[in-house]
Amino acid sequence: MKLKLFKLKNQSFLSKILLLALLFHLSSCKESSSKELANVQDNHAMQYVLVLGIAQDAGYPQAGCEKQCCLAIKNGESKTELVSCIGIVDQSTKQFWIIDATPDFPKQLDLIQQQSGISLKGFSGIFLTHAHIGHYTGLMHLGREAMGAKNQKVYCMPRMKNFLENNGPWSQLVKLKNINIQSIQSDSAIVLNKNLKLTPMSVPHRDEYSETVGYRIEGTKESLIFIPDIDKWDRWDQDIVDQINNTSYSLLDGTFYKNGELPNRDMSEIPHPFIEESMNHLINISTEKKRSVHFIHLNHTNPLLRKSSKEYIEFKKSDFQVAHALQCFDL
């Protein structure tokens, strides 16, 4: 009997410890810096951005890649990453939005529901950046072969809207009213609810089928800019330094780490600001602001995906950051 009583007392004590640990973990998302989310369901009037993927359009590992960059996953030097995508969550209204419908859309839709505790009824819209494969092809999962969505709101720019309406299979989504396209304009704010607004920003990119935008997301206290694709910072009609200095957090194009990353390829044909270029361009901003910059949309060749790489080790000495899945930014 004494032994059983001792076990029961210890089980009760252990239960209390586990409960205290859980409460502490749930409260951690109220800190001002970026942080991990763990089923945050009970925080009232809370808005945040949740990172749902950090890889370039083709994901990581990339199909058909037999190079060391992707073999690193099999060797345990790195881990699989979903395609670049973020979610916007409002716990107070039980709503969420997703920016970009990626090839990993099913996993990311499930992930944001799991992590926020908000049901599919709260899925209030998709915002698209442009018509490259990693940013809109997930829309196929809204069709009758899959979800069979009913008038799911999809927000996009005029050329993107025209592309979807006049090219199959996307036009079928419109015809069958799986999606309800909402037109947006650059620099014109969209009010999501009383707590959140979002503003598209036109950026230069390879616009074969549509224009390209980034987004500025504003909550009641903090703000965030999301620019997963841009050609070069000096080709933009806005100053990225000013944008960063006037924003709480920045998720910026980090597709390639440096020039020459793709052997036997002219990288000027696929222009992106190399992370090395971006760090040099932003060298004079404050340490605090450097820490607010998180690179996202990493190509499978980017050495920052591998924490054992010499580039990653060197990068960690800087104040800049690499975004990671399930990272949370309070708004």
N, C-alpha and C positions, 0 to 999 in steps of 0.2 A: 504493500500500500504506500509506503513512504516513497519508494522509487517512482510509482505512478504519479503521486502528488508532485514530486520534484519535476517530472517531465511536463505536467500540465502547467505548472508555474512558469517554466522556461518557455513553453509554447506561447503562453499569454504575453510574456515579456518580449519574445521575438516578434509577435504580431504587432505590438505597440511600436517597436523599432521600425518595422517595415512600413507601418502607417505613417509615422513621422517622416520617413525618407520619401514616401510618395508625395505627401503634402509639400515638402520642401521642393521636390522636383517640379511639381505643377506650378508652384509660385515663381519658379526661376524665369519664366517667359515674360515676367513683368520688368526685368532688368532692361536698361536702356540700350545695351549692346546686342549684337546678333547672338543667337543661342539655339540649342536643340529644342525641338518640340516633342512632347510625349503625351499624346491624347489630351490636349488642353481643351476641356469641355465646360468648365465651371467658372471661368474668368469672365465677369460681366463687363459689358461695354469695351470689349477688347478687339482691336483691329491690328492685323499684321500681314506681312508678305512672307510666304513660305516657298523656299526653293524646292522645286520638284525635279530638277535635272540640270546638269552642267555641261553636257557634251555637245559637240557640234552636230549638225543635222543627222549624220549617219550613226551617231551613238558611239559608245566605247565598250567593247571592242567593235571595230568596223568590219562589216561583211567582207570576207575574202582576204583579210589582212593576215599575213603570216610573218610579219616583221616583229622585232623585239618589243616594239611599243605595245602590241596587242598580246603577244605571248607572255608579257609580264603578268597578265591576269592569271594565266594557268600556273605560272611560277610563284604566285602568291605575293608578287611585288606591287600589285595594284588591284583595283576592284572595278567591277562593271559600273558604268555610269549611264543614266538615262539622258535623253536629249534635252537640251536647254529649255527650261520652262519654269514659270513661277505662278503661284496662286495668290490671290488676295482674299483674306478671310475677315469677316465681321462676326464675332461671337455674339454680339448684342442683338443682331437681327437674324442670326442663323443663316447667313448668306455666304457664298464664295463665288469667285470669278477665276478664270484661268487665262493667262496670256500665252498664246500660241497653242495650236492643236498639233502636237508632235506625233511621230510614228509610235511613241510610247504612251499615247493618250489613255488607253484602258488602264494601265498601271498607275498613271499619274492621277486620273480621276478617282481611282480607288484609294490612292495614297492620301489625297487631300481630305477625303471623307473620313478615313481612319484617324488621321492626325488631328482633325478639327472636331470630330464627333458630330458633324453636320450632315444630314441626309441629302440624298440626291434632289429632294424638293428645293433645297437651298441653292442649287446650281443656277446662278443668275446670269451667266454669259461667258462668251469666249471673245477675247480681243486678239486680233491677228496683227503681226508686224509686217509680213510680206509673203510673196509666193515662191519661196524656196522650200524644198521638200521637208525640211525639219520643222517647219513653222505652220503648215496648214493641212498636211495630208492626213492628220489624225481625224479630220472632219468625217472621213469615210465611216468611222464607227458610229456616227449619228444616223446613218442610213437604215433602210428597212432590212438589210441583211444582218444588221447588228442591233443597236439600241432602239431603232425606230423612234427617234426623238420627235417631240411635237413642238414645233416652232421655237426651237432652242435659239436664243439670241446670239448672233455672231456679229461683232463690231469690226468694221474694216473701212479702209480708205476707198475712194471712188474707183480707181483702176482695179483694185483687188475685188471690189464688189462686181464690177463688170466681168472680170475673169471667172469668178465663181458662177455667175448667172449664165454665161455663154459658152462654157466648156464642160463637157462630161468628164467624170461622173458627178461633178459638183453641182451642175445645173439640175440634176435629178433631185438632189437634196432640197433645192429651192422649189422645184415643181411639186414635190410631194409634201412640202411644208415641214420637212424635218428640221430645217433651219430658217430663221427669220433674220435676214440681213439688216443690220442697222448701220447707216452711213455715218462716218465720222470725218472730221476735218482737222488738218494739222493746226496746232496751237489753239484749238477750241476745246475747252474743258467739258468732260462728261461727268455729271453728278451721279454717282452710284447710289448714294443715300445720304442721310444727314451727317454721316461720319467720314465719308470717303469721296474723293473725286480723282479723276484720271485725265491726263492731257496727252494726246499724241504729238510727237515731234518728228517732222520729216528729217531724214538723214540720207546722205548720198550712199548708194549701194548699187550693185548690178541689178537694175530694175527691168529685167527682160519681160516680165508678165505683170508686174504691179509696182507701185511705189513702195518705199520702205519707211517705217516709223519706229522710233523708240517711244517709251512712255514715261511720264512723270506721274507718280502716284502720291497723293497727299491725304494724310489722316488729320486728326484733330491736333496732333502734337508733332509728328515727324513726317518726313517725306523721303522718297526713293526714286531714282531714275534707273530705268532698265533699257540698255542699248546693246542687244546681243549681236547685232551686225551693223557695221559701218565701214566705208572704204578707208578713209584716213581722217584723223581729227582736223587737219588743216584744210580739208575739203568741205567741212561743215560750215554753214553760215552762222553758227553759234559757237561760243567759246566754251570748250569742255571744262576749262579751269573755273570759269564763272559758275557753270552748272554745278560742279562739285562743291564749290564754296558756299553755294546757296541751297544745298541738299543734305539731308542727314546721312543717306547711304547711296552708293552708286554701284550698280551691277553692269559692268562694261565688257565689250567685245574683247575676249582673250583667246581668239581662235588659234593663233600661232604665237609661239614664244619668241622666235627670232627669224630673220631672213635665212634662207637656205635650208629650212626645216624639211622641205619636200625636195629630195634629190631629183635632178634632171627635170625640174619644173620651173617655169618662169613664174615666180610668185607675184609678179606685177599683174598677172592675168586674173588672180584671185585676191585682190587687195583687201587687206584688213590691217588695222594698226597692230603691229607686233607688240607683245607685252613689253619687250625691251624699249621700244619706241614710246609707248604710253608712259612708262616709268620716267623716262628722260623728259618727256613733254610735261609731266606733272611734278618735276623735281623740286619746284619752288613752293608748292603748297605746304601747309602746316603738317606736322606729324599726325595730329588728330585727323585731318582730312585724308591723309594717305591711308590711315587705318580704316577709313570709311569706304575705300575703294575695293571692290571685290571683282575679280575677273571671272567671266563665265563664258560658255559656248566654246569649250576647249576641243580642238581637233584631236583625233586619236594619236597623232604624232607629237602632240604637245608634251614635253617632258615634265611639266608640272602635274600631270596625271599620275606620275610615278614618284613617290616620296623618297625613293632611294636614288633618284637621279641627281647628278651634280648641280644641274640647273635649279632643281627644287630646293636643294640645300642652300644654294646661294640666294635664291629668291626669299627664303625665310628670314634672311638677315635684313631684308627691307621691311618697311612698315605696311606695304601693300598686302592684300589678301587674295586667296583663291576661294570662290564660293564653294559650298558643299551641300549635298542633298540634305533636306530637312532643316536647313538653316532658317532661322526666324528673325525677322526685322519688325520691331514694333512700330506702329504708325500712330 
